[in-house]
Amino acid sequence: MMETYYFDTSALVKLYLSEPGSRWIDQIVNAQNRNGQPVHVITISKIGIVETAAALALRRRTGFISLENQHELYRSLLRDSQKLFEFMALTDPSIYLAADLTQRYSLRGYDAVHLASAILLNQRILRAGSQPLIFVSADQRLCQTAITESLIVENPSNHP
């Protein structure tokens, strides 16, 4: 049975920049069965594309990667967003749940959007009788909040 993962931006960026947990993220994203089909479903919010693009640009501006490398990684992000990821749509219920989460927890706006998206997707998966999703974030505070919201959580930084 396929596992479903939800990546927030701190997890997604590890697919493009070498950081603690990048190898683990790469293994999850690129795992295949004997027929060459993906073993896992990787779900993101489309806002994660914008946040990851911004992280790549910041790394270039601060001298960690070259302009050429930034462009190459950015093209990879756009290409991957067309073929590797499922998307959780930003809907009224997800926006209102995210807003509510900011009132109950100390969350930044887009972290709340990621968490709300994961909660709603997990509810849909469980109603369909599938295994619960795995929420992936390198943000320890967000991980703890996701656990409080009854999600299964993995922090890629715990996987060197």
Residue pairs with C-beta under 8 A, 6 or more apart in sequence:
1 130
1 131
2 38
2 39
2 40
2 41
3 39
3 40
3 41
3 131
3 133
3 134
4 40
4 41
4 43
4 121
4 125
4 130
4 131
4 133
4 134
5 28
5 40
5 41
5 42
5 43
5 133
5 134
5 135
5 136
5 154
6 43
6 44
6 88
6 114
6 117
6 118
6 121
6 122
6 133
6 134
6 135
6 136
7 25
7 42
7 43
7 44
7 48
7 136
7 137
8 44
8 48
8 111
8 114
8 115
8 118
8 135
8 136
8 137
8 139
8 142
9 47
9 48
9 51
9 52
9 55
9 110
9 114
10 137
10 138
10 139
10 142
11 21
11 25
11 136
11 137
11 138
11 156
12 44
12 48
12 51
12 52
13 19
13 51
13 52
13 55
13 56
14 21
14 22
14 25
14 138
14 156
15 22
15 25
15 26
15 29
15 80
16 52
16 56
16 73
16 76
16 77
17 55
17 56
17 59
17 64
17 65
17 73
19 138
19 157
20 156
20 157
20 160
21 138
21 155
21 156
21 157
21 158
21 159
21 160
22 156
23 159
23 160
24 156
24 159
24 160
25 136
25 156
28 40
28 42
28 136
29 40
29 42
29 84
31 38
31 39
31 40
32 38
32 39
33 39
38 84
41 86
42 84
42 85
42 86
43 85
43 86
43 87
43 88
43 117
43 121
43 133
44 85
44 86
44 87
44 88
45 87
45 88
45 90
45 113
45 114
45 117
46 87
46 89
46 90
47 90
47 110
47 113
47 114
48 114
49 77
49 78
49 81
51 110
52 77
53 74
53 77
56 65
56 70
56 73
56 74
56 77
57 70
59 65
59 70
60 66
60 67
60 69
60 70
65 73
88 94
88 117
88 118
88 120
88 121
90 113
90 117
93 120
94 113
94 116
94 117
94 120
95 113
95 116
97 116
97 119
97 120
98 109
98 112
98 113
98 115
98 116
98 117
99 112
101 107
101 112
101 115
101 116
101 145
101 149
102 109
102 112
105 112
105 145
105 148
106 141
107 115
107 141
107 142
107 145
111 139
111 142
114 137
114 142
115 135
115 142
115 145
115 146
115 149
118 133
118 135
118 146
118 151
119 149
119 151
121 133
122 132
122 133
122 135
122 151
125 131
125 132
125 133
126 132
132 151
132 152
133 151
133 152
134 152
134 153
134 154
135 143
135 146
135 151
135 152
135 153
135 154
136 153
136 154
136 155
136 156
137 143
137 146
137 153
137 155
138 155
138 156
138 157
140 155
143 153
143 155
146 153
147 153
